[in-house]
Amino acid sequence: MQDHEHKFAEYLAQKGLKLTAPRKYILLEAFKLHEHFNAEELYEKVKRVTPEVSLATVYRTLPLLMEAGLVQSALRSSGRDRYEHIYGHPKHIHWLCRSCGAIMETDLQPINETIAAQAKTIRFEAQDIELNIKGLCWKCTANDNENQPDES
């Protein structure tokens, strides 16, 4: 059993729930994805492995994965919540292009000291940091992106 699977099983047991086969498939497929995903994309991946998981089960399982500290809602793009698995991964900044929808990530570590200093100044105990920055990627600012929406 992998670490994330063990952690999920422990979390579910604390809540009086079981690690059912559908929940396990959803967990494993989410951890195979190395990009941001929405519920429908995760469902499509799971459906290729087993037909016994419904889209509704994916929607019901995602909050459990988030509460267990395995997955987070990373950002909202194209009208849908996008998720990522975070267990065992360092915190990072999301850079979202408003034009083409590209998502880039950079390490949050270089600005952690600044955030901690600001929190100390206002006597605030920061418990979780999520940083999403929206703007235009270099391709869109250079009008060099073939994925830009057609404005004609």
C-alpha positions in Angstrom: 0.0 0.0 0.0 1.4 3.4 -1.0 1.8 6.2 1.5 -1.1 8.3 0.0 -3.3 5.2 0.0 -2.5 4.4 3.6 -3.1 8.0 4.7 -6.5 8.0 2.9 -7.5 4.6 4.5 -6.6 6.0 8.0 -8.5 9.2 7.4 -11.6 7.3 6.2 -11.4 4.9 9.2 -11.4 7.9 11.6 -14.6 9.1 10.0 -16.1 5.6 10.2 -15.8 5.1 6.4 -14.1 2.4 4.4 -11.7 2.6 1.5 -14.1 1.1 -1.0 -12.9 0.0 -4.4 -14.3 3.0 -6.2 -12.6 5.4 -3.7 -9.4 3.6 -4.2 -9.6 3.8 -8.0 -10.3 7.5 -7.8 -7.4 8.1 -5.4 -4.9 6.1 -7.5 -5.9 7.8 -10.8 -5.7 11.2 -9.1 -2.1 10.4 -8.1 -1.2 9.2 -11.6 -2.1 12.7 -12.9 0.8 15.1 -12.9 -1.2 18.1 -14.1 -4.2 20.0 -12.8 -7.5 18.2 -13.4 -11.2 18.7 -13.0 -13.7 16.2 -11.7 -14.8 15.2 -15.3 -11.2 14.6 -16.4 -10.5 12.5 -13.4 -13.7 10.5 -14.1 -12.6 9.9 -17.6 -9.3 8.4 -16.3 -11.1 6.2 -13.8 -13.7 5.1 -16.3 -10.8 3.6 -18.4 -9.8 1.5 -15.5 -13.2 0.4 -14.2 -16.8 1.0 -15.2 -18.0 0.7 -11.6 -17.2 4.3 -10.7 -19.8 7.0 -11.5 -19.2 10.8 -12.0 -21.2 11.3 -8.8 -18.8 9.1 -6.9 -15.9 11.2 -8.1 -17.7 14.4 -6.9 -18.4 12.8 -3.5 -14.8 11.5 -3.1 -12.9 14.7 -4.0 -14.0 16.5 -0.8 -12.8 13.4 1.2 -9.4 13.5 -0.6 -9.2 17.2 0.2 -10.1 16.8 3.9 -7.5 14.0 4.1 -4.8 16.5 2.9 -4.1 14.5 -0.3 -5.7 16.8 -2.9 -6.4 20.5 -3.0 -8.6 22.7 -5.1 -5.9 24.5 -6.9 -7.8 27.1 -8.8 -10.8 27.7 -11.0 -10.4 27.9 -14.7 -12.8 27.7 -17.6 -15.7 27.7 -15.2 -14.5 24.5 -13.4 -12.6 23.8 -10.2 -9.2 22.3 -10.9 -7.5 20.0 -8.5 -4.0 18.6 -7.9 -2.6 16.1 -5.6 -0.4 17.7 -3.0 0.7 14.9 -0.6 4.5 14.8 -0.7 4.8 17.9 -2.9 6.1 21.3 -2.0 3.8 24.3 -1.9 3.9 26.4 -5.0 2.5 29.4 -6.8 0.0 29.0 -9.6 0.3 31.5 -12.5 -2.9 31.4 -14.6 -3.1 33.0 -18.1 -6.5 34.7 -18.5 -6.2 34.6 -22.2 -5.2 31.0 -23.1 -5.8 29.3 -19.7 -2.2 28.0 -19.4 -1.2 27.2 -15.8 2.4 27.4 -14.7 3.9 26.7 -11.3 6.9 28.1 -9.4 8.2 27.4 -5.9 6.6 29.3 -3.0 9.7 28.9 -0.8 11.5 32.1 -1.9 8.6 34.3 -0.6 7.8 32.3 2.5 10.0 34.6 4.7 8.2 37.7 3.4 4.8 36.2 4.1 5.9 35.1 7.6 7.2 38.6 8.3 4.0 40.2 7.2 1.9 37.7 9.3 4.1 38.5 12.3 3.6 42.2 11.8 -0.2 41.9 12.0 0.0 39.1 14.6 -1.6 36.5 12.3 -1.0 32.8 12.4 -0.8 31.6 8.8 -1.9 28.0 8.7 -2.1 27.4 5.0 -1.0 29.4 2.0 -2.5 29.2 -1.5 -1.2 31.7 -4.0 -2.8 32.1 -7.4 -1.8 34.9 -9.7 -3.8 35.7 -12.8 -2.5 37.6 -15.8 -1.1 37.0 -19.3 1.6 34.4 -20.1 4.6 35.4 -22.3 3.1 33.8 -25.4 -0.2 35.8 -25.1 1.6 39.1 -24.3 3.8 38.5 -27.4 0.7 37.5 -29.5 2.5 34.3 -30.2 0.0 31.8 -28.8 -2.0 29.7 -31.2 -4.3 28.7 -28.3 -5.6 32.2 -27.8 -9.3 32.6 -28.2 -10.3 34.0 -31.5 -11.6 37.6 -30.9 -13.0 38.2 -34.4 
